[in-house]
Amino acid sequence: MNPHDPAAQPQKLVDDVQAGPGGAMTDEVGVITGELTVASSLRPDRRADIAIQYTGADEWYTLTGSPTPLPPGGLTALHHDILDRIRHGNGAQAPL
């Protein structure tokens, strides 16, 4: 499987994560904390949209810095990086 082949990559990844102190920064409401759900969605332009919500809530927010370029490891690598950033908190944002 070639990680650079768009057909070989997942189109969307969704996971729950516990935000570290200082939470995650959103464009719409600022910092959110606690148990969060993160969705990373592949775009046709080799970037990804990162959405975040309080786990179980209806409303989604944009993680500040989204959309963000895909790293060489593709959407899976980016999604894991985002989860790690949120676990560390400090107003976590998407990488530039």
mmCIF file as gemmi writes it, N, C-alpha and C atoms, coordinates in Angstrom:
data_model
loop_
_atom_site.group_PDB
_atom_site.id
_atom_site.type_symbol
_atom_site.label_atom_id
_atom_site.label_alt_id
_atom_site.label_comp_id
_atom_site.label_asym_id
_atom_site.label_entity_id
_atom_site.label_seq_id
_atom_site.pdbx_PDB_ins_code
_atom_site.Cartn_x
_atom_site.Cartn_y
_atom_site.Cartn_z
_atom_site.occupancy
_atom_site.B_iso_or_equiv
_atom_site.pdbx_formal_charge
_atom_site.auth_seq_id
_atom_site.auth_asym_id
_atom_site.pdbx_PDB_model_num
ATOM 1 N N . MET Axp A 1 ? 0.85 -1.191 0 1 0 ? 1 A 1
ATOM 2 C CA . MET Axp A 1 ? 0 0 0 1 0 ? 1 A 1
ATOM 3 C C . MET Axp A 1 ? 0.885 1.241 0 1 0 ? 1 A 1
ATOM 4 N N . ASN Axp A 2 ? 0.644 2.132 -0.91 1 0 ? 2 A 1
ATOM 5 C CA . ASN Axp A 2 ? 1.411 3.365 -1.047 1 0 ? 2 A 1
ATOM 6 C C . ASN Axp A 2 ? 0.722 4.477 -0.252 1 0 ? 2 A 1
ATOM 7 N N . PRO Axp A 3 ? 1.359 5.009 0.823 1 0 ? 3 A 1
ATOM 8 C CA . PRO Axp A 3 ? 0.709 6.045 1.625 1 0 ? 3 A 1
ATOM 9 C C . PRO Axp A 3 ? 0.47 7.344 0.866 1 0 ? 3 A 1
ATOM 10 N N . HIS Axp A 4 ? 1.127 7.508 -0.292 1 0 ? 4 A 1
ATOM 11 C CA . HIS Axp A 4 ? 0.931 8.724 -1.088 1 0 ? 4 A 1
ATOM 12 C C . HIS Axp A 4 ? -0.217 8.572 -2.083 1 0 ? 4 A 1
ATOM 13 N N . ASP Axp A 5 ? -0.751 7.371 -2.214 1 0 ? 5 A 1
ATOM 14 C CA . ASP Axp A 5 ? -1.879 7.109 -3.109 1 0 ? 5 A 1
ATOM 15 C C . ASP Axp A 5 ? -3.167 7.48 -2.381 1 0 ? 5 A 1
ATOM 16 N N . PRO Axp A 6 ? -3.894 8.516 -2.83 1 0 ? 6 A 1
ATOM 17 C CA . PRO Axp A 6 ? -5.11 8.94 -2.142 1 0 ? 6 A 1
ATOM 18 C C . PRO Axp A 6 ? -6.128 7.821 -1.976 1 0 ? 6 A 1
ATOM 19 N N . ALA Axp A 7 ? -6.173 6.882 -2.909 1 0 ? 7 A 1
ATOM 20 C CA . ALA Axp A 7 ? -7.135 5.789 -2.804 1 0 ? 7 A 1
ATOM 21 C C . ALA Axp A 7 ? -6.778 4.835 -1.674 1 0 ? 7 A 1
ATOM 22 N N . ALA Axp A 8 ? -5.504 4.822 -1.258 1 0 ? 8 A 1
ATOM 23 C CA . ALA Axp A 8 ? -5.066 3.909 -0.205 1 0 ? 8 A 1
ATOM 24 C C . ALA Axp A 8 ? -5.246 4.497 1.191 1 0 ? 8 A 1
ATOM 25 N N . GLN Axp A 9 ? -5.595 5.756 1.287 1 0 ? 9 A 1
ATOM 26 C CA . GLN Axp A 9 ? -5.733 6.419 2.576 1 0 ? 9 A 1
ATOM 27 C C . GLN Axp A 9 ? -7.182 6.428 3.038 1 0 ? 9 A 1
ATOM 28 N N . PRO Axp A 10 ? -7.379 6.394 4.365 1 0 ? 10 A 1
ATOM 29 C CA . PRO Axp A 10 ? -8.74 6.59 4.848 1 0 ? 10 A 1
ATOM 30 C C . PRO Axp A 10 ? -9.194 8.011 4.508 1 0 ? 10 A 1
ATOM 31 N N . GLN Axp A 11 ? -10.476 8.191 4.317 1 0 ? 11 A 1
ATOM 32 C CA . GLN Axp A 11 ? -11.026 9.504 3.987 1 0 ? 11 A 1
ATOM 33 C C . GLN Axp A 11 ? -11.376 10.301 5.239 1 0 ? 11 A 1
ATOM 34 N N . LYS Axp A 12 ? -11.643 9.567 6.351 1 0 ? 12 A 1
ATOM 35 C CA . LYS Axp A 12 ? -12.013 10.225 7.601 1 0 ? 12 A 1
ATOM 36 C C . LYS Axp A 12 ? -11.643 9.322 8.765 1 0 ? 12 A 1
ATOM 37 N N . LEU Axp A 13 ? -11.086 9.923 9.816 1 0 ? 13 A 1
ATOM 38 C CA . LEU Axp A 13 ? -10.763 9.214 11.05 1 0 ? 13 A 1
ATOM 39 C C . LEU Axp A 13 ? -11.417 9.947 12.213 1 0 ? 13 A 1
ATOM 40 N N . VAL Axp A 14 ? -12.016 9.197 13.135 1 0 ? 14 A 1
ATOM 41 C CA . VAL Axp A 14 ? -12.705 9.789 14.283 1 0 ? 14 A 1
ATOM 42 C C . VAL Axp A 14 ? -12.284 9.031 15.541 1 0 ? 14 A 1
ATOM 43 N N . ASP Axp A 15 ? -11.872 9.784 16.577 1 0 ? 15 A 1
ATOM 44 C CA . ASP Axp A 15 ? -11.476 9.187 17.849 1 0 ? 15 A 1
ATOM 45 C C . ASP Axp A 15 ? -11.836 10.104 19.001 1 0 ? 15 A 1
ATOM 46 N N . ASP Axp A 16 ? -12.025 9.496 20.173 1 0 ? 16 A 1
ATOM 47 C CA . ASP Axp A 16 ? -12.22 10.238 21.408 1 0 ? 16 A 1
ATOM 48 C C . ASP Axp A 16 ? -10.869 10.437 22.076 1 0 ? 16 A 1
ATOM 49 N N . VAL Axp A 17 ? -10.742 11.557 22.783 1 0 ? 17 A 1
ATOM 50 C CA . VAL Axp A 17 ? -9.488 11.879 23.457 1 0 ? 17 A 1
ATOM 51 C C . VAL Axp A 17 ? -9.797 12.741 24.684 1 0 ? 17 A 1
ATOM 52 N N . GLN Axp A 18 ? -9.036 12.557 25.743 1 0 ? 18 A 1
ATOM 53 C CA . GLN Axp A 18 ? -9.137 13.399 26.93 1 0 ? 18 A 1
ATOM 54 C C . GLN Axp A 18 ? -8.151 14.549 26.767 1 0 ? 18 A 1
ATOM 55 N N . ALA Axp A 19 ? -8.655 15.766 26.736 1 0 ? 19 A 1
ATOM 56 C CA . ALA Axp A 19 ? -7.783 16.935 26.565 1 0 ? 19 A 1
ATOM 57 C C . ALA Axp A 19 ? -6.946 17.16 27.809 1 0 ? 19 A 1
ATOM 58 N N . GLY Axp A 20 ? -5.692 17.513 27.595 1 0 ? 20 A 1
ATOM 59 C CA . GLY Axp A 20 ? -4.821 17.86 28.702 1 0 ? 20 A 1
ATOM 60 C C . GLY Axp A 20 ? -5.14 19.26 29.213 1 0 ? 20 A 1
ATOM 61 N N . PRO Axp A 21 ? -4.445 19.698 30.273 1 0 ? 21 A 1
ATOM 62 C CA . PRO Axp A 21 ? -4.689 21.028 30.83 1 0 ? 21 A 1
ATOM 63 C C . PRO Axp A 21 ? -4.542 22.111 29.765 1 0 ? 21 A 1
ATOM 64 N N . GLY Axp A 22 ? -5.526 22.96 29.658 1 0 ? 22 A 1
ATOM 65 C CA . GLY Axp A 22 ? -5.513 24.025 28.656 1 0 ? 22 A 1
ATOM 66 C C . GLY Axp A 22 ? -6.266 23.648 27.402 1 0 ? 22 A 1
ATOM 67 N N . GLY Axp A 23 ? -6.68 22.376 27.269 1 0 ? 23 A 1
ATOM 68 C CA . GLY Axp A 23 ? -7.572 21.923 26.221 1 0 ? 23 A 1
ATOM 69 C C . GLY Axp A 23 ? -7.113 22.164 24.793 1 0 ? 23 A 1
ATOM 70 N N . ALA Axp A 24 ? -8.103 22.328 23.923 1 0 ? 24 A 1
ATOM 71 C CA . ALA Axp A 24 ? -7.882 22.52 22.49 1 0 ? 24 A 1
ATOM 72 C C . ALA Axp A 24 ? -8.544 23.822 22.052 1 0 ? 24 A 1
ATOM 73 N N . MET Axp A 25 ? -7.881 24.56 21.183 1 0 ? 25 A 1
ATOM 74 C CA . MET Axp A 25 ? -8.376 25.858 20.711 1 0 ? 25 A 1
ATOM 75 C C . MET Axp A 25 ? -9.26 25.666 19.48 1 0 ? 25 A 1
ATOM 76 N N . THR Axp A 26 ? -10.456 26.276 19.532 1 0 ? 26 A 1
ATOM 77 C CA . THR Axp A 26 ? -11.359 26.243 18.379 1 0 ? 26 A 1
ATOM 78 C C . THR Axp A 26 ? -11.537 27.654 17.827 1 0 ? 26 A 1
ATOM 79 N N . ASP Axp A 27 ? -11.91 27.73 16.557 1 0 ? 27 A 1
ATOM 80 C CA . ASP Axp A 27 ? -12.164 29.032 15.937 1 0 ? 27 A 1
ATOM 81 C C . ASP Axp A 27 ? -13.436 29.671 16.486 1 0 ? 27 A 1
ATOM 82 N N . GLU Axp A 28 ? -14.424 28.842 16.804 1 0 ? 28 A 1
ATOM 83 C CA . GLU Axp A 28 ? -15.748 29.363 17.139 1 0 ? 28 A 1
ATOM 84 C C . GLU Axp A 28 ? -15.927 29.759 18.603 1 0 ? 28 A 1
ATOM 85 N N . VAL Axp A 29 ? -15.401 28.967 19.535 1 0 ? 29 A 1
ATOM 86 C CA . VAL Axp A 29 ? -15.688 29.211 20.961 1 0 ? 29 A 1
ATOM 87 C C . VAL Axp A 29 ? -14.444 29.273 21.842 1 0 ? 29 A 1
ATOM 88 N N . GLY Axp A 30 ? -13.272 29.327 21.227 1 0 ? 30 A 1
ATOM 89 C CA . GLY Axp A 30 ? -12.051 29.348 22.028 1 0 ? 30 A 1
ATOM 90 C C . GLY Axp A 30 ? -11.704 27.955 22.53 1 0 ? 30 A 1
ATOM 91 N N . VAL Axp A 31 ? -11.164 27.881 23.731 1 0 ? 31 A 1
ATOM 92 C CA . VAL Axp A 31 ? -10.675 26.613 24.281 1 0 ? 31 A 1
ATOM 93 C C . VAL Axp A 31 ? -11.827 25.742 24.759 1 0 ? 31 A 1
ATOM 94 N N . ILE Axp A 32 ? -11.745 24.446 24.403 1 0 ? 32 A 1
ATOM 95 C CA . ILE Axp A 32 ? -12.657 23.458 24.983 1 0 ? 32 A 1
ATOM 96 C C . ILE Axp A 32 ? -11.815 22.396 25.675 1 0 ? 32 A 1
ATOM 97 N N . THR Axp A 33 ? -12.363 21.816 26.733 1 0 ? 33 A 1
ATOM 98 C CA . THR Axp A 33 ? -11.618 20.88 27.569 1 0 ? 33 A 1
ATOM 99 C C . THR Axp A 33 ? -12.465 19.641 27.847 1 0 ? 33 A 1
ATOM 100 N N . GLY Axp A 34 ? -11.843 18.663 28.476 1 0 ? 34 A 1
ATOM 101 C CA . GLY Axp A 34 ? -12.568 17.459 28.884 1 0 ? 34 A 1
ATOM 102 C C . GLY Axp A 34 ? -12.477 16.359 27.844 1 0 ? 34 A 1
ATOM 103 N N . GLU Axp A 35 ? -13.511 15.5 27.831 1 0 ? 35 A 1
ATOM 104 C CA . GLU Axp A 35 ? -13.565 14.387 26.886 1 0 ? 35 A 1
ATOM 105 C C . GLU Axp A 35 ? -14.061 14.927 25.546 1 0 ? 35 A 1
ATOM 106 N N . LEU Axp A 36 ? -13.229 14.799 24.517 1 0 ? 36 A 1
ATOM 107 C CA . LEU Axp A 36 ? -13.512 15.375 23.209 1 0 ? 36 A 1
ATOM 108 C C . LEU Axp A 36 ? -13.489 14.3 22.125 1 0 ? 36 A 1
ATOM 109 N N . THR Axp A 37 ? -14.189 14.565 21.046 1 0 ? 37 A 1
ATOM 110 C CA . THR Axp A 37 ? -14.16 13.707 19.866 1 0 ? 37 A 1
ATOM 111 C C . THR Axp A 37 ? -13.547 14.52 18.73 1 0 ? 37 A 1
ATOM 112 N N . VAL Axp A 38 ? -12.583 13.909 18.041 1 0 ? 38 A 1
ATOM 113 C CA . VAL Axp A 38 ? -11.856 14.574 16.965 1 0 ? 38 A 1
ATOM 114 C C . VAL Axp A 38 ? -12.114 13.838 15.655 1 0 ? 38 A 1
ATOM 115 N N . ALA Axp A 39 ? -12.441 14.582 14.605 1 0 ? 39 A 1
ATOM 116 C CA . ALA Axp A 39 ? -12.63 14.015 13.269 1 0 ? 39 A 1
ATOM 117 C C . ALA Axp A 39 ? -11.671 14.693 12.304 1 0 ? 39 A 1
ATOM 118 N N . SER Axp A 40 ? -10.839 13.891 11.66 1 0 ? 40 A 1
ATOM 119 C CA . SER Axp A 40 ? -9.899 14.381 10.648 1 0 ? 40 A 1
ATOM 120 C C . SER Axp A 40 ? -10.392 13.889 9.295 1 0 ? 40 A 1
ATOM 121 N N . SER Axp A 41 ? -10.669 14.818 8.382 1 0 ? 41 A 1
ATOM 122 C CA . SER Axp A 41 ? -11.242 14.465 7.077 1 0 ? 41 A 1
ATOM 123 C C . SER Axp A 41 ? -10.336 14.915 5.944 1 0 ? 41 A 1
ATOM 124 N N . LEU Axp A 42 ? -10.055 13.993 5.039 1 0 ? 42 A 1
ATOM 125 C CA . LEU Axp A 42 ? -9.2 14.269 3.896 1 0 ? 42 A 1
ATOM 126 C C . LEU Axp A 42 ? -9.908 15.172 2.898 1 0 ? 42 A 1
ATOM 127 N N . ARG Axp A 43 ? -9.168 16.154 2.382 1 0 ? 43 A 1
ATOM 128 C CA . ARG Axp A 43 ? -9.683 17.055 1.342 1 0 ? 43 A 1
ATOM 129 C C . ARG Axp A 43 ? -8.99 16.71 0.025 1 0 ? 43 A 1
ATOM 130 N N . PRO Axp A 44 ? -9.58 17.079 -1.112 1 0 ? 44 A 1
ATOM 131 C CA . PRO Axp A 44 ? -8.95 16.787 -2.408 1 0 ? 44 A 1
ATOM 132 C C . PRO Axp A 44 ? -7.631 17.522 -2.633 1 0 ? 44 A 1
ATOM 133 N N . ASP Axp A 45 ? -7.375 18.602 -1.876 1 0 ? 45 A 1
ATOM 134 C CA . ASP Axp A 45 ? -6.163 19.408 -2.083 1 0 ? 45 A 1
ATOM 135 C C . ASP Axp A 45 ? -4.994 18.99 -1.187 1 0 ? 45 A 1
ATOM 136 N N . ARG Axp A 46 ? -5.014 17.753 -0.683 1 0 ? 46 A 1
ATOM 137 C CA . ARG Axp A 46 ? -3.951 17.199 0.187 1 0 ? 46 A 1
ATOM 138 C C . ARG Axp A 46 ? -3.83 17.947 1.507 1 0 ? 46 A 1
ATOM 139 N N . ARG Axp A 47 ? -4.948 18.495 1.946 1 0 ? 47 A 1
ATOM 140 C CA . ARG Axp A 47 ? -5.031 19.054 3.283 1 0 ? 47 A 1
ATOM 141 C C . ARG Axp A 47 ? -6.136 18.302 4.011 1 0 ? 47 A 1
ATOM 142 N N . ALA Axp A 48 ? -6.279 18.575 5.297 1 0 ? 48 A 1
ATOM 143 C CA . ALA Axp A 48 ? -7.311 17.906 6.082 1 0 ? 48 A 1
ATOM 144 C C . ALA Axp A 48 ? -8.063 18.92 6.925 1 0 ? 48 A 1
ATOM 145 N N . ASP Axp A 49 ? -9.364 18.698 7.029 1 0 ? 49 A 1
ATOM 146 C CA . ASP Axp A 49 ? -10.202 19.462 7.947 1 0 ? 49 A 1
ATOM 147 C C . ASP Axp A 49 ? -10.193 18.734 9.28 1 0 ? 49 A 1
ATOM 148 N N . ILE Axp A 50 ? -10.012 19.494 10.369 1 0 ? 50 A 1
ATOM 149 C CA . ILE Axp A 50 ? -10.029 18.92 11.706 1 0 ? 50 A 1
ATOM 150 C C . ILE Axp A 50 ? -11.195 19.532 12.467 1 0 ? 50 A 1
ATOM 151 N N . ALA Axp A 51 ? -12.154 18.687 12.823 1 0 ? 51 A 1
ATOM 152 C CA . ALA Axp A 51 ? -13.322 19.117 13.592 1 0 ? 51 A 1
ATOM 153 C C . ALA Axp A 51 ? -13.239 18.487 14.974 1 0 ? 51 A 1
ATOM 154 N N . ILE Axp A 52 ? -13.806 19.178 15.951 1 0 ? 52 A 1
ATOM 155 C CA . ILE Axp A 52 ? -13.727 18.72 17.329 1 0 ? 52 A 1
ATOM 156 C C . ILE Axp A 52 ? -15.038 19.043 18.037 1 0 ? 52 A 1
ATOM 157 N N . GLN Axp A 53 ? -15.433 18.18 18.949 1 0 ? 53 A 1
ATOM 158 C CA . GLN Axp A 53 ? -16.655 18.406 19.71 1 0 ? 53 A 1
ATOM 159 C C . GLN Axp A 53 ? -16.492 17.801 21.098 1 0 ? 53 A 1
ATOM 160 N N . TYR Axp A 54 ? -17.349 18.272 22.022 1 0 ? 54 A 1
ATOM 161 C CA . TYR Axp A 54 ? -17.466 17.576 23.295 1 0 ? 54 A 1
ATOM 162 C C . TYR Axp A 54 ? -18.065 16.215 22.972 1 0 ? 54 A 1
ATOM 163 N N . THR Axp A 55 ? -17.482 15.147 23.482 1 0 ? 55 A 1
ATOM 164 C CA . THR Axp A 55 ? -17.971 13.805 23.187 1 0 ? 55 A 1
ATOM 165 C C . THR Axp A 55 ? -19.458 13.701 23.529 1 0 ? 55 A 1
ATOM 166 N N . GLY Axp A 56 ? -20.239 13.242 22.555 1 0 ? 56 A 1
ATOM 167 C CA . GLY Axp A 56 ? -21.674 13.071 22.743 1 0 ? 56 A 1
ATOM 168 C C . GLY Axp A 56 ? -22.507 14.289 22.391 1 0 ? 56 A 1
ATOM 169 N N . ALA Axp A 57 ? -21.866 15.412 22.117 1 0 ? 57 A 1
ATOM 170 C CA . ALA Axp A 57 ? -22.597 16.64 21.767 1 0 ? 57 A 1
ATOM 171 C C . ALA Axp A 57 ? -22.986 16.62 20.296 1 0 ? 57 A 1
ATOM 172 N N . ASP Axp A 58 ? -23.869 17.539 19.917 1 0 ? 58 A 1
ATOM 173 C CA . ASP Axp A 58 ? -24.29 17.655 18.519 1 0 ? 58 A 1
ATOM 174 C C . ASP Axp A 58 ? -23.409 18.617 17.725 1 0 ? 58 A 1
ATOM 175 N N . GLU Axp A 59 ? -22.914 19.651 18.38 1 0 ? 59 A 1
ATOM 176 C CA . GLU Axp A 59 ? -22.21 20.728 17.684 1 0 ? 59 A 1
ATOM 177 C C . GLU Axp A 59 ? -20.721 20.414 17.515 1 0 ? 59 A 1
ATOM 178 N N . TRP Axp A 60 ? -20.234 20.612 16.298 1 0 ? 60 A 1
ATOM 179 C CA . TRP Axp A 60 ? -18.813 20.453 15.981 1 0 ? 60 A 1
ATOM 180 C C . TRP Axp A 60 ? -18.181 21.825 15.83 1 0 ? 60 A 1
ATOM 181 N N . TYR Axp A 61 ? -16.884 21.917 16.177 1 0 ? 61 A 1
ATOM 182 C CA . TYR Axp A 61 ? -16.11 23.143 16.043 1 0 ? 61 A 1
ATOM 183 C C . TYR Axp A 61 ? -14.895 22.863 15.173 1 0 ? 61 A 1
ATOM 184 N N . THR Axp A 62 ? -14.316 23.926 14.624 1 0 ? 62 A 1
ATOM 185 C CA . THR Axp A 62 ? -13.096 23.822 13.837 1 0 ? 62 A 1
ATOM 186 C C . THR Axp A 62 ? -11.895 23.975 14.761 1 0 ? 62 A 1
ATOM 187 N N . LEU Axp A 63 ? -10.976 22.999 14.741 1 0 ? 63 A 1
ATOM 188 C CA . LEU Axp A 63 ? -9.741 23.137 15.496 1 0 ? 63 A 1
ATOM 189 C C . LEU Axp A 63 ? -8.925 24.241 14.829 1 0 ? 63 A 1
ATOM 190 N N . THR Axp A 64 ? -8.474 25.202 15.609 1 0 ? 64 A 1
ATOM 191 C CA . THR Axp A 64 ? -7.704 26.319 15.073 1 0 ? 64 A 1
ATOM 192 C C . THR Axp A 64 ? -6.496 25.786 14.289 1 0 ? 64 A 1
ATOM 193 N N . GLY Axp A 65 ? -6.301 26.33 13.099 1 0 ? 65 A 1
ATOM 194 C CA . GLY Axp A 65 ? -5.231 25.893 12.211 1 0 ? 65 A 1
ATOM 195 C C . GLY Axp A 65 ? -5.737 24.988 11.088 1 0 ? 65 A 1
ATOM 196 N N . SER Axp A 66 ? -6.975 24.556 11.199 1 0 ? 66 A 1
ATOM 197 C CA . SER Axp A 66 ? -7.578 23.714 10.161 1 0 ? 66 A 1
ATOM 198 C C . SER Axp A 66 ? -8.178 24.595 9.074 1 0 ? 66 A 1
ATOM 199 N N . PRO Axp A 67 ? -8.072 24.186 7.808 1 0 ? 67 A 1
ATOM 200 C CA . PRO Axp A 67 ? -7.45 22.962 7.302 1 0 ? 67 A 1
ATOM 201 C C . PRO Axp A 67 ? -5.925 23.044 7.376 1 0 ? 67 A 1
ATOM 202 N N . THR Axp A 68 ? -5.315 21.865 7.454 1 0 ? 68 A 1
ATOM 203 C CA . THR Axp A 68 ? -3.874 21.776 7.615 1 0 ? 68 A 1
ATOM 204 C C . THR Axp A 68 ? -3.286 20.83 6.565 1 0 ? 68 A 1
ATOM 205 N N . PRO Axp A 69 ? -2.053 21.083 6.118 1 0 ? 69 A 1
ATOM 206 C CA . PRO Axp A 69 ? -1.433 20.201 5.122 1 0 ? 69 A 1
ATOM 207 C C . PRO Axp A 69 ? -1.21 18.789 5.678 1 0 ? 69 A 1
ATOM 208 N N . LEU Axp A 70 ? -1.303 17.8 4.81 1 0 ? 70 A 1
ATOM 209 C CA . LEU Axp A 70 ? -1.001 16.426 5.211 1 0 ? 70 A 1
ATOM 210 C C . LEU Axp A 70 ? 0.506 16.235 5.302 1 0 ? 70 A 1
ATOM 211 N N . PRO Axp A 71 ? 0.974 15.544 6.347 1 0 ? 71 A 1
ATOM 212 C CA . PRO Axp A 71 ? 2.393 15.206 6.419 1 0 ? 71 A 1
ATOM 213 C C . PRO Axp A 71 ? 2.678 14.021 5.488 1 0 ? 71 A 1
ATOM 214 N N . PRO Axp A 72 ? 3.945 13.643 5.329 1 0 ? 72 A 1
ATOM 215 C CA . PRO Axp A 72 ? 4.277 12.5 4.471 1 0 ? 72 A 1
ATOM 216 C C . PRO Axp A 72 ? 3.529 11.214 4.851 1 0 ? 72 A 1
ATOM 217 N N . GLY Axp A 73 ? 3.211 11.03 6.119 1 0 ? 73 A 1
ATOM 218 C CA . GLY Axp A 73 ? 2.511 9.827 6.571 1 0 ? 73 A 1
ATOM 219 C C . GLY Axp A 73 ? 1.018 9.848 6.306 1 0 ? 73 A 1
ATOM 220 N N . GLY Axp A 74 ? 0.516 10.933 5.702 1 0 ? 74 A 1
ATOM 221 C CA . GLY Axp A 74 ? -0.892 11.006 5.336 1 0 ? 74 A 1
ATOM 222 C C . GLY Axp A 74 ? -1.829 11.326 6.479 1 0 ? 74 A 1
ATOM 223 N N . LEU Axp A 75 ? -3.107 11.042 6.251 1 0 ? 75 A 1
ATOM 224 C CA . LEU Axp A 75 ? -4.155 11.399 7.207 1 0 ? 75 A 1
ATOM 225 C C . LEU Axp A 75 ? -3.987 10.676 8.54 1 0 ? 75 A 1
ATOM 226 N N . THR Axp A 76 ? -3.578 9.422 8.5 1 0 ? 76 A 1
ATOM 227 C CA . THR Axp A 76 ? -3.412 8.667 9.748 1 0 ? 76 A 1
ATOM 228 C C . THR Axp A 76 ? -2.35 9.317 10.633 1 0 ? 76 A 1
ATOM 229 N N . ALA Axp A 77 ? -1.212 9.683 10.06 1 0 ? 77 A 1
ATOM 230 C CA . ALA Axp A 77 ? -0.145 10.331 10.824 1 0 ? 77 A 1
ATOM 231 C C . ALA Axp A 77 ? -0.623 11.663 11.389 1 0 ? 77 A 1
ATOM 232 N N . LEU Axp A 78 ? -1.322 12.443 10.566 1 0 ? 78 A 1
ATOM 233 C CA . LEU Axp A 78 ? -1.837 13.733 11.027 1 0 ? 78 A 1
ATOM 234 C C . LEU Axp A 78 ? -2.822 13.543 12.175 1 0 ? 78 A 1
ATOM 235 N N . HIS Axp A 79 ? -3.735 12.61 12.038 1 0 ? 79 A 1
ATOM 236 C CA . HIS Axp A 79 ? -4.754 12.371 13.063 1 0 ? 79 A 1
ATOM 237 C C . HIS Axp A 79 ? -4.103 12.003 14.399 1 0 ? 79 A 1
ATOM 238 N N . HIS Axp A 80 ? -3.1 11.134 14.357 1 0 ? 80 A 1
ATOM 239 C CA . HIS Axp A 80 ? -2.406 10.743 15.594 1 0 ? 80 A 1
ATOM 240 C C . HIS Axp A 80 ? -1.658 11.925 16.199 1 0 ? 80 A 1
ATOM 241 N N . ASP Axp A 81 ? -1.077 12.772 15.357 1 0 ? 81 A 1
ATOM 242 C CA . ASP Axp A 81 ? -0.407 13.984 15.842 1 0 ? 81 A 1
ATOM 243 C C . ASP Axp A 81 ? -1.412 14.91 16.532 1 0 ? 81 A 1
ATOM 244 N N . ILE Axp A 82 ? -2.582 15.085 15.925 1 0 ? 82 A 1
ATOM 245 C CA . ILE Axp A 82 ? -3.623 15.939 16.518 1 0 ? 82 A 1
ATOM 246 C C . ILE Axp A 82 ? -4.049 15.379 17.879 1 0 ? 82 A 1
ATOM 247 N N . LEU Axp A 83 ? -4.276 14.07 17.952 1 0 ? 83 A 1
ATOM 248 C CA . LEU Axp A 83 ? -4.674 13.459 19.228 1 0 ? 83 A 1
ATOM 249 C C . LEU Axp A 83 ? -3.609 13.7 20.296 1 0 ? 83 A 1
ATOM 250 N N . ASP Axp A 84 ? -2.329 13.542 19.937 1 0 ? 84 A 1
ATOM 251 C CA . ASP Axp A 84 ? -1.235 13.79 20.893 1 0 ? 84 A 1
ATOM 252 C C . ASP Axp A 84 ? -1.215 15.241 21.341 1 0 ? 84 A 1
ATOM 253 N N . ARG Axp A 85 ? -1.408 16.164 20.407 1 0 ? 85 A 1
ATOM 254 C CA . ARG Axp A 85 ? -1.421 17.584 20.758 1 0 ? 85 A 1
ATOM 255 C C . ARG Axp A 85 ? -2.552 17.879 21.756 1 0 ? 85 A 1
ATOM 256 N N . ILE Axp A 86 ? -3.719 17.312 21.523 1 0 ? 86 A 1
ATOM 257 C CA . ILE Axp A 86 ? -4.861 17.56 22.411 1 0 ? 86 A 1
ATOM 258 C C . ILE Axp A 86 ? -4.622 16.918 23.775 1 0 ? 86 A 1
ATOM 259 N N . ARG Axp A 87 ? -4.023 15.741 23.822 1 0 ? 87 A 1
ATOM 260 C CA . ARG Axp A 87 ? -3.698 15.103 25.106 1 0 ? 87 A 1
ATOM 261 C C . ARG Axp A 87 ? -2.767 15.996 25.942 1 0 ? 87 A 1
ATOM 262 N N . HIS Axp A 88 ? -1.894 16.733 25.253 1 0 ? 88 A 1
ATOM 263 C CA . HIS Axp A 88 ? -0.971 17.632 25.95 1 0 ? 88 A 1
ATOM 264 C C . HIS Axp A 88 ? -1.635 18.953 26.316 1 0 ? 88 A 1
ATOM 265 N N . GLY Axp A 89 ? -2.731 19.318 25.648 1 0 ? 89 A 1
ATOM 266 C CA . GLY Axp A 89 ? -3.473 20.525 25.987 1 0 ? 89 A 1
ATOM 267 C C . GLY Axp A 89 ? -2.775 21.8 25.557 1 0 ? 89 A 1
ATOM 268 N N . ASN Axp A 90 ? -2.769 22.771 26.47 1 0 ? 90 A 1
ATOM 269 C CA . ASN Axp A 90 ? -2.138 24.075 26.194 1 0 ? 90 A 1
ATOM 270 C C . ASN Axp A 90 ? -2.746 24.793 24.991 1 0 ? 90 A 1
ATOM 271 N N . GLY Axp A 91 ? -4.062 24.686 24.819 1 0 ? 91 A 1
ATOM 272 C CA . GLY Axp A 91 ? -4.699 25.348 23.67 1 0 ? 91 A 1
ATOM 273 C C . GLY Axp A 91 ? -4.285 24.721 22.361 1 0 ? 91 A 1
ATOM 274 N N . ALA Axp A 92 ? -4.238 23.385 22.322 1 0 ? 92 A 1
ATOM 275 C CA . ALA Axp A 92 ? -3.756 22.636 21.148 1 0 ? 92 A 1
ATOM 276 C C . ALA Axp A 92 ? -4.392 23.142 19.856 1 0 ? 92 A 1
ATOM 277 N N . GLN Axp A 93 ? -3.56 23.211 18.829 1 0 ? 93 A 1
ATOM 278 C CA . GLN Axp A 93 ? -4.004 23.647 17.501 1 0 ? 93 A 1
ATOM 279 C C . GLN Axp A 93 ? -3.489 22.667 16.464 1 0 ? 93 A 1
ATOM 280 N N . ALA Axp A 94 ? -4.056 22.732 15.267 1 0 ? 94 A 1
ATOM 281 C CA . ALA Axp A 94 ? -3.568 21.926 14.152 1 0 ? 94 A 1
ATOM 282 C C . ALA Axp A 94 ? -2.194 22.442 13.736 1 0 ? 94 A 1
ATOM 283 N N . PRO Axp A 95 ? -1.314 21.542 13.258 1 0 ? 95 A 1
ATOM 284 C CA . PRO Axp A 95 ? 0.006 22.011 12.793 1 0 ? 95 A 1
ATOM 285 C C . PRO Axp A 95 ? -0.132 22.845 11.535 1 0 ? 95 A 1
ATOM 286 N N . LEU Axp A 96 ? 0.777 23.784 11.37 1 0 ? 96 A 1
ATOM 287 C CA . LEU Axp A 96 ? 0.763 24.645 10.17 1 0 ? 96 A 1
ATOM 288 C C . LEU Axp A 96 ? 1.561 24.034 9.047 1 0 ? 96 A 1
